[in-house]
Amino acid sequence: MIQRRKPQYPVSPPLRQYLYHFDRQREIPAVYDELRRFSGAMPYEDPSGRETLWLTVMYPPEVFAELRPRLTAIYTELKLGRDHEQHEHLLVDRIDYGNFGNSKPFRIRITNLFNDNSDYFYVKQTDASRIYGLELEHILSPNRINYLISGNTLIEEHIAGVPGDAFLREHLDRPGLNKVRIAKEFTKFTERSFIRLLGDMRSVNYVVDITPDFEEVQYRVRAIDFDQQSYEGNGHIYLAYRFTSNRKITRLAFEVLNRKSIDQYAAEEHAQMARRAKVESSRLRALLGIMRREDIAPIEHVHTLARDLDKMHGTSGFGDLQSMGELTAMHVSLMLGI
């Protein structure tokens, strides 16, 4: 469905001003270019021995000696909101590189030497599309997003959960799985992604957060890739159930949920998103105001998506819009009634 890699779009001065106002812009080391100075790499395998798309990279001793204090300082800033200068007990024990997607991320594993507990964060190249996606997720979804930017470096907190492809492969057929609950959550996730025009929600681009409750297990589907925020011209790109990798969960949803239940869960998501939009109305208005004026997609994509959205909603108003930001703002307003 996606034929070409999306180009990166620069972060404009108005967007940087917005990020500074909401404490996303920080004076942290801009380390992305330095991380590219690795001297060797080997395939990373997950705990079950399955090869992944990640490469574990190695650095010359002098380069790693420069990187280590900068990376631990970034981790402290991300977690505490300021650099306490007390991170000598933190160890950078692995750096993985992903030569895929638009952001070509580095995944940094940080271990606490006092208790061997490990955590992760990601270092990526800044991209306006991704930042708009992160902000819309933070404002409109039930999930809080923690990220920072400095220069051309974007720092993102790790989003915990079972990768979508692994969940569909290893969990969906397990005895005892509450199929109705996972179908409900996927339905709400699909609706949430479509409302704010987040595309490319293949199974590798979301995780499933599994939380034991007092009687049952709760599930939440969370996006982890925001590169395709308001970019593609094909309206089906914004519908998660259209992707082949999601066919199994889509089929399950139609088996265990009837039409009235699907409509009910979609209406619940609309109502919850509308409440969040009203609570964060000033922030959302500021973000979409900047986004309207930004060039974050080719004009052909804008016109094609406008035709698709008019067809989906039985309207004619999208055809007059000239930017992806205008399309996104109108779509959110139309679907949430705000």
C-alpha positions in Angstrom: 0.0 0.0 0.0 3.0 2.3 0.6 5.1 2.4 -2.5 7.9 4.9 -1.6 9.8 5.9 1.5 8.5 9.1 3.0 11.1 12.0 2.9 12.0 13.7 6.2 10.5 17.2 6.7 12.5 19.9 8.7 11.2 21.2 12.0 10.2 24.8 11.2 10.8 27.7 13.6 7.1 28.0 14.6 7.0 24.3 15.5 10.3 24.6 17.5 8.7 27.5 19.3 5.7 25.3 20.1 8.0 22.6 21.3 9.9 25.0 23.5 6.7 26.3 25.0 5.6 22.8 26.0 9.0 21.8 27.3 9.9 19.4 24.5 12.9 21.4 23.3 15.8 20.8 25.7 19.5 21.6 25.9 20.7 18.0 25.6 23.5 16.6 23.6 22.6 16.2 19.9 24.1 12.8 19.5 22.5 11.3 16.5 25.4 12.0 14.1 27.9 10.8 16.6 26.0 7.5 17.0 26.6 6.8 13.3 30.3 6.5 13.9 30.1 2.8 14.8 32.8 0.5 13.5 31.0 -2.8 13.4 27.6 -4.5 13.6 26.0 -7.9 14.1 22.4 -9.0 13.8 20.4 -8.7 17.0 18.3 -11.7 17.9 15.4 -11.6 20.3 15.3 -13.7 23.5 13.8 -16.6 21.6 16.6 -16.6 19.0 14.6 -15.1 16.2 16.6 -12.7 14.0 15.2 -9.1 14.0 15.7 -6.0 11.8 18.0 -4.5 14.4 21.8 -4.6 14.4 23.9 -4.4 17.5 26.6 -1.9 16.8 30.1 -1.5 18.2 32.3 1.6 18.6 36.0 2.3 18.9 36.9 2.8 22.6 37.5 6.5 22.3 34.2 7.1 20.6 32.2 5.1 23.1 34.0 6.9 25.9 32.6 10.2 24.5 29.1 8.7 24.0 28.6 7.0 27.3 28.3 10.1 29.6 26.2 11.9 26.9 23.7 9.1 26.6 23.3 8.6 30.3 22.8 12.4 30.7 20.1 12.2 28.1 18.4 9.3 29.9 18.5 11.2 33.2 17.0 14.3 31.5 14.2 12.2 29.8 13.3 10.5 33.1 13.8 13.3 35.7 13.3 16.4 33.6 16.7 17.7 34.4 20.3 16.5 34.6 21.1 15.6 38.2 24.8 14.8 37.4 24.2 11.6 39.3 24.3 8.9 36.7 27.6 7.2 37.3 25.7 4.1 38.3 24.1 3.9 34.8 25.7 1.8 32.2 25.2 1.9 28.4 25.4 -1.8 27.9 24.1 -2.1 24.3 23.3 0.1 21.3 21.2 -1.2 18.4 20.7 0.4 15.1 17.7 0.0 12.8 18.5 0.6 9.2 14.8 0.8 8.3 11.9 3.3 8.3 12.5 7.0 7.9 14.1 7.8 11.2 16.8 5.1 11.1 16.7 4.8 14.9 19.2 3.9 17.5 17.9 1.9 20.5 19.9 2.5 23.7 19.8 0.0 26.5 20.6 1.5 29.9 21.3 -0.7 33.0 21.3 0.3 36.6 24.5 -1.2 38.1 22.9 -1.3 41.6 20.2 -3.7 40.7 20.7 -4.8 37.0 17.4 -3.3 36.0 17.4 -2.3 32.3 15.5 0.3 30.3 15.5 1.7 26.8 15.2 4.9 24.9 15.5 5.8 21.2 17.6 8.3 19.3 16.2 9.3 16.0 16.5 12.0 13.4 14.1 14.9 13.8 11.2 14.9 11.3 8.2 17.2 11.5 5.7 14.5 10.5 6.8 12.3 13.4 6.7 15.2 15.9 3.1 16.0 14.8 2.3 12.4 15.2 3.8 12.2 18.7 2.0 15.4 19.8 -1.4 14.3 18.5 -0.9 10.9 20.2 -0.2 12.8 23.5 -3.2 15.1 23.2 -5.9 12.8 21.8 -5.1 9.3 22.9 -5.2 7.7 26.4 -1.4 7.4 26.3 1.1 9.9 27.5 4.2 10.4 25.3 7.6 11.3 26.6 10.1 12.7 24.1 12.6 15.5 23.7 14.4 17.2 20.8 17.6 19.0 20.3 18.9 20.1 16.9 18.5 17.2 14.5 18.2 14.7 17.4 14.9 13.3 18.6 14.8 11.3 21.9 11.8 9.0 22.6 11.0 7.0 25.6 10.5 3.3 25.1 6.8 2.3 24.8 6.4 -1.1 26.6 4.3 -3.9 25.2 4.2 -7.0 23.1 5.1 -6.1 19.5 1.9 -6.5 17.4 3.3 -9.1 15.0 4.5 -11.2 18.0 1.2 -10.9 19.7 -0.7 -12.0 16.6 1.7 -14.9 16.1 2.1 -16.1 19.7 -0.8 -14.9 21.8 -3.9 -14.7 19.7 -4.5 -18.4 19.6 -3.7 -19.1 23.3 -6.4 -20.7 25.4 -7.9 -18.3 27.8 -7.4 -15.2 25.7 -10.4 -12.9 26.0 -11.1 -12.5 22.3 -13.8 -10.0 22.8 -11.6 -7.6 24.7 -8.7 -7.7 22.3 -11.2 -7.3 19.4 -12.7 -4.3 21.1 -9.3 -2.7 21.7 -8.2 -3.2 18.1 -11.5 -1.7 16.9 -10.9 1.4 19.1 -7.3 1.6 18.0 -8.3 1.5 14.4 -10.8 4.3 14.9 -8.4 6.4 16.9 -5.7 6.1 14.2 -8.2 7.1 11.5 -9.6 10.1 13.3 -6.2 11.7 13.6 -5.0 10.4 10.2 -2.1 8.2 11.5 -1.1 5.8 8.7 0.8 2.6 8.3 -0.5 0.8 11.4 0.8 -2.6 10.3 1.4 -5.1 13.0 5.1 -4.1 13.4 4.1 -0.5 14.1 2.1 -1.0 17.3 2.4 -2.9 20.6 -0.2 -4.6 22.8 0.0 -3.6 26.5 -1.3 -6.5 28.6 -2.4 -5.7 32.1 -3.9 -8.2 34.6 -7.0 -6.8 36.2 -8.9 -8.1 39.3 -11.1 -10.4 37.3 -9.9 -10.3 33.7 -6.9 -9.2 31.6 -7.0 -5.8 30.0 -5.5 -5.0 26.6 -4.5 -1.7 25.1 -3.1 -1.3 21.5 -0.6 1.5 21.3 1.1 3.0 18.2 4.9 3.1 18.3 5.6 4.5 14.9 4.4 8.0 14.0 6.3 8.7 10.7 3.2 8.3 8.6 1.2 11.1 10.3 -0.9 12.8 7.6 1.3 12.0 4.7 -0.1 9.3 2.3 -2.8 10.1 -0.3 -4.5 6.8 -0.1 -7.3 6.9 2.5 -7.0 3.2 3.2 -3.5 3.7 4.6 -5.2 5.2 7.7 -7.4 2.2 8.3 -5.4 -0.4 10.3 -7.7 -3.3 9.5 -6.9 -2.8 5.8 -3.3 -4.1 6.2 -2.6 -7.8 5.4 -0.5 -8.2 8.6 -3.7 -7.3 10.6 -5.9 -9.7 8.8 -6.0 -12.3 11.6 -7.1 -9.8 14.3 -9.5 -8.2 11.8 -11.2 -11.5 11.1 -11.4 -12.2 14.8 -13.1 -8.9 15.4 -15.8 -9.6 12.8 -16.3 -13.1 14.3 -16.8 -12.0 17.9 -18.3 -8.5 17.5 -21.6 -7.7 15.8 -22.2 -4.5 13.9 -23.9 -2.8 16.9 -21.0 -3.6 19.2 -18.5 -2.2 16.7 -20.5 1.0 16.3 -20.7 1.3 20.1 -16.9 1.0 20.6 -16.3 3.5 17.8 -18.7 5.9 19.4 -17.0 5.4 22.8 -13.6 6.3 21.2 -15.1 9.4 19.6 -16.5 10.6 22.9 -13.3 10.0 24.8 -11.2 11.7 22.2 -13.6 14.6 22.1 -13.2 15.1 25.9 -9.4 15.0 25.6 -9.5 17.5 22.8 -11.7 19.9 24.9 -9.4 19.5 27.9 -6.3 20.3 25.7 -8.1 22.7 23.4 -5.5 25.5 23.5 -2.6 23.1 22.9 -4.5 21.3 20.1 -5.5 24.6 18.5 -1.9 25.8 18.6 -0.5 22.5 17.1 -3.1 22.3 14.3 -2.6 26.0 13.6 1.1 25.5 12.8 0.4 22.2 11.0 -2.1 23.9 8.6 0.7 26.1 7.3 3.4 23.4 7.0 4.5 21.5 3.9 4.4 17.9 5.2 3.2 16.0 2.1 3.2 16.5 -1.7 0.2 18.5 -2.9 -0.9 15.4 -5.0 -1.3 13.5 -1.8 -3.4 16.2 -0.3 -5.8 16.2 -3.3 -6.0 12.4 -3.5 -6.7 12.1 0.3 -9.2 14.9 0.1 -11.2 12.9 -2.6 -11.0 9.7 -0.5 -12.2 11.4 2.7 -15.1 13.1 0.8 -16.0 9.7 -0.5 -15.8 8.0 2.9 -17.8 10.6 4.7 -20.2 11.6 1.8 -19.1 15.2 2.0 -17.6 17.7 -0.4 -15.7 20.1 1.9 -12.3 18.4 1.9 -11.6 19.1 -1.8 -11.2 22.9 -1.0 -8.2 22.3 1.4 -4.6 22.8 0.3 -2.5 21.2 3.0 -2.3 18.0 5.1 -2.6 20.1 8.2 -5.9 21.5 7.0 -7.2 18.0 6.1 -6.2 16.7 9.6 -7.8 19.6 11.4 -11.1 19.3 9.5 -11.1 15.5 9.9 -10.6 15.7 13.6 -13.3 18.4 13.9 -15.8 16.5 11.7 -15.4 13.1 13.5 -15.3 14.5 17.0 -17.8 17.2 16.6 -15.6 19.9 18.0 
